[in-house]
Amino acid sequence: MLIIDEKEFEQLASAAIDSLPDEVIKNMKNVAIVVEDEPSEVQRKKFHLNAHTTLFGLYEGIPLIKRSANYSLVAPDKITIFRNPLVMSAATLDDLKNKIKRTVWHEIAHHYGLDHDRINELEKK
């Protein structure tokens, strides 16, 4: 099992974000990306997650394609990357890096309005 402390994990998450194409990052609007150990009880209840659900990341907010001209004075969308499930699922450091990058991309795709079917379709290409 890998042992990665919070600071190292945050550096890996930052590197994953930095590796994305510039146009992906520069077009993100009103979104914060944070790292947490596990989903909170509030997140688990809100998204009906049972205790055995493994979640690598979570997007909470209003996707860009659903925002209207009246979109203002809204709290930032939030993308949370969950450290413990990712670390526990990774066999190697390279595996962890790949899983973090895929999770960051997946949650950003939700920010852009893509659903799971479209994300899975794009990942197969």
PyRosetta script that sets phi, psi and omega in degrees:
from pyrosetta import init, pose_from_sequence

init()
pose = pose_from_sequence("MLIIDEKEFEQLASAAIDSLPDEVIKNMKNVAIVVEDEPSEVQRKKFHLNAHTTLFGLYEGIPLIKRSANYSLVAPDKITIFRNPLVMSAATLDDLKNKIKRTVWHEIAHHYGLDHDRINELEKK")
pose.set_psi(1, 138.0)
pose.set_omega(1, 177.8)
pose.set_phi(2, -73.1)
pose.set_psi(2, 147.4)
pose.set_omega(2, 172.5)
pose.set_phi(3, -123.1)
pose.set_psi(3, 113.1)
pose.set_omega(3, -178.3)
pose.set_phi(4, -130.3)
pose.set_psi(4, 124.3)
pose.set_omega(4, 178.9)
pose.set_phi(5, -80.5)
pose.set_psi(5, 173.2)
pose.set_omega(5, -175.8)
pose.set_phi(6, -57.2)
pose.set_psi(6, -45.8)
pose.set_omega(6, -177.3)
pose.set_phi(7, -63.2)
pose.set_psi(7, -44.8)
pose.set_omega(7, 178.6)
pose.set_phi(8, -62.1)
pose.set_psi(8, -42.1)
pose.set_omega(8, 180.0)
pose.set_phi(9, -63.7)
pose.set_psi(9, -44.1)
pose.set_omega(9, 179.0)
pose.set_phi(10, -61.2)
pose.set_psi(10, -35.9)
pose.set_omega(10, 176.4)
pose.set_phi(11, -65.4)
pose.set_psi(11, -40.1)
pose.set_omega(11, 177.3)
pose.set_phi(12, -65.6)
pose.set_psi(12, -40.4)
pose.set_omega(12, 177.8)
pose.set_phi(13, -64.9)
pose.set_psi(13, -42.1)
pose.set_omega(13, 177.3)
pose.set_phi(14, -62.0)
pose.set_psi(14, -41.6)
pose.set_omega(14, 178.5)
pose.set_phi(15, -63.5)
pose.set_psi(15, -38.4)
pose.set_omega(15, 178.0)
pose.set_phi(16, -63.5)
pose.set_psi(16, -42.8)
pose.set_omega(16, 178.2)
pose.set_phi(17, -64.6)
pose.set_psi(17, -44.7)
pose.set_omega(17, -179.4)
pose.set_phi(18, -64.1)
pose.set_psi(18, -23.8)
pose.set_omega(18, -177.6)
pose.set_phi(19, -81.2)
pose.set_psi(19, -10.7)
pose.set_omega(19, 179.9)
pose.set_phi(20, -74.2)
pose.set_psi(20, 152.9)
pose.set_omega(20, 178.7)
pose.set_phi(21, -57.8)
pose.set_psi(21, 143.1)
pose.set_omega(21, -178.3)
pose.set_phi(22, -53.5)
pose.set_psi(22, -40.0)
pose.set_omega(22, -177.0)
pose.set_phi(23, -65.9)
pose.set_psi(23, -27.1)
pose.set_omega(23, 177.1)
pose.set_phi(24, -67.8)
pose.set_psi(24, -47.4)
pose.set_omega(24, -176.4)
pose.set_phi(25, -72.3)
pose.set_psi(25, -45.0)
pose.set_omega(25, -175.1)
pose.set_phi(26, -67.6)
pose.set_psi(26, -21.5)
pose.set_omega(26, 179.6)
pose.set_phi(27, -92.9)
pose.set_psi(27, 0.4)
pose.set_omega(27, 175.8)
pose.set_phi(28, -74.0)
pose.set_psi(28, 134.5)
pose.set_omega(28, -176.5)
pose.set_phi(29, -123.6)
pose.set_psi(29, 124.4)
pose.set_omega(29, 172.2)
pose.set_phi(30, 55.8)
pose.set_psi(30, 56.9)
pose.set_omega(30, -179.6)
pose.set_phi(31, -138.5)
pose.set_psi(31, 138.2)
pose.set_omega(31, 176.0)
pose.set_phi(32, -113.3)
pose.set_psi(32, 140.0)
pose.set_omega(32, 176.0)
pose.set_phi(33, -113.5)
pose.set_psi(33, 123.5)
pose.set_omega(33, -177.4)
pose.set_phi(34, -128.5)
pose.set_psi(34, 161.1)
pose.set_omega(34, 176.1)
pose.set_phi(35, -116.0)
pose.set_psi(35, 132.2)
pose.set_omega(35, 175.2)
pose.set_phi(36, -131.5)
pose.set_psi(36, 158.8)
pose.set_omega(36, 178.3)
pose.set_phi(37, -68.1)
pose.set_psi(37, -47.0)
pose.set_omega(37, -175.1)
pose.set_phi(38, -146.4)
pose.set_psi(38, 162.4)
pose.set_omega(38, 171.6)
pose.set_phi(39, -61.3)
pose.set_psi(39, 142.1)
pose.set_omega(39, 177.7)
pose.set_phi(40, -74.3)
pose.set_psi(40, 166.4)
pose.set_omega(40, 175.8)
pose.set_phi(41, -61.7)
pose.set_psi(41, -37.5)
pose.set_omega(41, 178.1)
pose.set_phi(42, -62.3)
pose.set_psi(42, -45.5)
pose.set_omega(42, 178.3)
pose.set_phi(43, -64.0)
pose.set_psi(43, -42.1)
pose.set_omega(43, -179.8)
pose.set_phi(44, -61.0)
pose.set_psi(44, -42.4)
pose.set_omega(44, 179.8)
pose.set_phi(45, -70.3)
pose.set_psi(45, -45.7)
pose.set_omega(45, -177.5)
pose.set_phi(46, -59.7)
pose.set_psi(46, -37.9)
pose.set_omega(46, -176.5)
pose.set_phi(47, -106.0)
pose.set_psi(47, 13.5)
pose.set_omega(47, 175.6)
pose.set_phi(48, 54.0)
pose.set_psi(48, 49.1)
pose.set_omega(48, 179.9)
pose.set_phi(49, -96.1)
pose.set_psi(49, 126.2)
pose.set_omega(49, 177.4)
pose.set_phi(50, -82.6)
pose.set_psi(50, 174.0)
pose.set_omega(50, -174.9)
pose.set_phi(51, -64.1)
pose.set_psi(51, -21.3)
pose.set_omega(51, -176.9)
pose.set_phi(52, -98.2)
pose.set_psi(52, 2.6)
pose.set_omega(52, 179.4)
pose.set_phi(53, -76.8)
pose.set_psi(53, 125.9)
pose.set_omega(53, 176.1)
pose.set_phi(54, -94.0)
pose.set_psi(54, 125.4)
pose.set_omega(54, -177.9)
pose.set_phi(55, -129.5)
pose.set_psi(55, 121.7)
pose.set_omega(55, 179.8)
pose.set_phi(56, -87.0)
pose.set_psi(56, -32.9)
pose.set_omega(56, -178.1)
pose.set_phi(57, -155.7)
pose.set_psi(57, 164.8)
pose.set_omega(57, -178.6)
pose.set_phi(58, -150.5)
pose.set_psi(58, 131.6)
pose.set_omega(58, 173.8)
pose.set_phi(59, -104.3)
pose.set_psi(59, 128.1)
pose.set_omega(59, 176.3)
pose.set_phi(60, -127.6)
pose.set_psi(60, 117.4)
pose.set_omega(60, 178.7)
pose.set_phi(61, 160.3)
pose.set_psi(61, -163.3)
pose.set_omega(61, 179.4)
pose.set_phi(62, -110.0)
pose.set_psi(62, 111.7)
pose.set_omega(62, -179.4)
pose.set_phi(63, -57.0)
pose.set_psi(63, 150.5)
pose.set_omega(63, -177.8)
pose.set_phi(64, -53.9)
pose.set_psi(64, -39.1)
pose.set_omega(64, -176.5)
pose.set_phi(65, -72.0)
pose.set_psi(65, -12.1)
pose.set_omega(65, -179.9)
pose.set_phi(66, -103.4)
pose.set_psi(66, 2.3)
pose.set_omega(66, -180.0)
pose.set_phi(67, -84.6)
pose.set_psi(67, 137.3)
pose.set_omega(67, 179.6)
pose.set_phi(68, -104.1)
pose.set_psi(68, -177.6)
pose.set_omega(68, 177.6)
pose.set_phi(69, -64.5)
pose.set_psi(69, -20.4)
pose.set_omega(69, 180.0)
pose.set_phi(70, -84.5)
pose.set_psi(70, 3.2)
pose.set_omega(70, -178.6)
pose.set_phi(71, -72.5)
pose.set_psi(71, 105.1)
pose.set_omega(71, 177.1)
pose.set_phi(72, -161.6)
pose.set_psi(72, 161.0)
pose.set_omega(72, 179.8)
pose.set_phi(73, 51.8)
pose.set_psi(73, 41.3)
pose.set_omega(73, -178.9)
pose.set_phi(74, -110.5)
pose.set_psi(74, 138.6)
pose.set_omega(74, 175.6)
pose.set_phi(75, -59.5)
pose.set_psi(75, 149.6)
pose.set_omega(75, -179.5)
pose.set_phi(76, -60.0)
pose.set_psi(76, 147.5)
pose.set_omega(76, 168.3)
pose.set_phi(77, -62.1)
pose.set_psi(77, 160.2)
pose.set_omega(77, -177.8)
pose.set_phi(78, -133.1)
pose.set_psi(78, 127.1)
pose.set_omega(78, 171.0)
pose.set_phi(79, -110.6)
pose.set_psi(79, 122.3)
pose.set_omega(79, 178.8)
pose.set_phi(80, -112.6)
pose.set_psi(80, 129.8)
pose.set_omega(80, 175.1)
pose.set_phi(81, -105.5)
pose.set_psi(81, 125.9)
pose.set_omega(81, -174.3)
pose.set_phi(82, -98.4)
pose.set_psi(82, 114.2)
pose.set_omega(82, -173.3)
pose.set_phi(83, -65.0)
pose.set_psi(83, -54.0)
pose.set_omega(83, -172.5)
pose.set_phi(84, -58.7)
pose.set_psi(84, -49.2)
pose.set_omega(84, 179.4)
pose.set_phi(85, -61.8)
pose.set_psi(85, -37.7)
pose.set_omega(85, 179.3)
pose.set_phi(86, -66.7)
pose.set_psi(86, -46.7)
pose.set_omega(86, -179.2)
pose.set_phi(87, -63.7)
pose.set_psi(87, -43.0)
pose.set_omega(87, -177.6)
pose.set_phi(88, -67.2)
pose.set_psi(88, -25.3)
pose.set_omega(88, -178.0)
pose.set_phi(89, -89.3)
pose.set_psi(89, -11.3)
pose.set_omega(89, -173.9)
pose.set_phi(90, -91.6)
pose.set_psi(90, 136.6)
pose.set_omega(90, 179.0)
pose.set_phi(91, -87.3)
pose.set_psi(91, -32.0)
pose.set_omega(91, -177.1)
pose.set_phi(92, -139.4)
pose.set_psi(92, 169.5)
pose.set_omega(92, 176.6)
pose.set_phi(93, -62.5)
pose.set_psi(93, -41.5)
pose.set_omega(93, 177.8)
pose.set_phi(94, -63.1)
pose.set_psi(94, -38.9)
pose.set_omega(94, 176.9)
pose.set_phi(95, -61.8)
pose.set_psi(95, -43.9)
pose.set_omega(95, 178.3)
pose.set_phi(96, -61.6)
pose.set_psi(96, -46.3)
pose.set_omega(96, 178.7)
pose.set_phi(97, -56.8)
pose.set_psi(97, -44.5)
pose.set_omega(97, 179.9)
pose.set_phi(98, -64.8)
pose.set_psi(98, -40.8)
pose.set_omega(98, -179.8)
pose.set_phi(99, -67.8)
pose.set_psi(99, -38.8)
pose.set_omega(99, 177.3)
pose.set_phi(100, -64.0)
pose.set_psi(100, -47.0)
pose.set_omega(100, -179.0)
pose.set_phi(101, -60.3)
pose.set_psi(101, -44.5)
pose.set_omega(101, 179.5)
pose.set_phi(102, -63.8)
pose.set_psi(102, -40.4)
pose.set_omega(102, -179.7)
pose.set_phi(103, -66.3)
pose.set_psi(103, -45.1)
pose.set_omega(103, 177.6)
pose.set_phi(104, -58.8)
pose.set_psi(104, -48.0)
pose.set_omega(104, -179.9)
pose.set_phi(105, -60.4)
pose.set_psi(105, -44.7)
pose.set_omega(105, -177.6)
pose.set_phi(106, -59.2)
pose.set_psi(106, -46.7)
pose.set_omega(106, -178.0)
pose.set_phi(107, -71.1)
pose.set_psi(107, -36.2)
pose.set_omega(107, 175.1)
pose.set_phi(108, -64.8)
pose.set_psi(108, -36.5)
pose.set_omega(108, 176.6)
pose.set_phi(109, -59.8)
pose.set_psi(109, -38.7)
pose.set_omega(109, 175.4)
pose.set_phi(110, -63.3)
pose.set_psi(110, -39.2)
pose.set_omega(110, 177.1)
pose.set_phi(111, -57.7)
pose.set_psi(111, -36.2)
pose.set_omega(111, 178.7)
pose.set_phi(112, -80.4)
pose.set_psi(112, -5.8)
pose.set_omega(112, 175.4)
pose.set_phi(113, 102.0)
pose.set_psi(113, 7.1)
pose.set_omega(113, 179.1)
pose.set_phi(114, -79.1)
pose.set_psi(114, 139.2)
pose.set_omega(114, 176.1)
pose.set_phi(115, -93.3)
pose.set_psi(115, 175.6)
pose.set_omega(115, -175.9)
pose.set_phi(116, -61.5)
pose.set_psi(116, -37.4)
pose.set_omega(116, 179.5)
pose.set_phi(117, -61.8)
pose.set_psi(117, -45.5)
pose.set_omega(117, -179.3)
pose.set_phi(118, -68.0)
pose.set_psi(118, -39.8)
pose.set_omega(118, 178.3)
pose.set_phi(119, -62.1)
pose.set_psi(119, -45.8)
pose.set_omega(119, 178.8)
pose.set_phi(120, -62.1)
pose.set_psi(120, -39.0)
pose.set_omega(120, 177.9)
pose.set_phi(121, -61.8)
pose.set_psi(121, -45.4)
pose.set_omega(121, 179.6)
pose.set_phi(122, -66.3)
pose.set_psi(122, -37.2)
pose.set_omega(122, -179.1)
pose.set_phi(123, -68.4)
pose.set_psi(123, -25.6)
pose.set_omega(123, 178.9)
pose.set_phi(124, -74.9)
pose.set_psi(124, -20.3)
pose.set_omega(124, -178.1)
pose.set_phi(125, -78.5)
pose.dump_pdb("model.pdb")
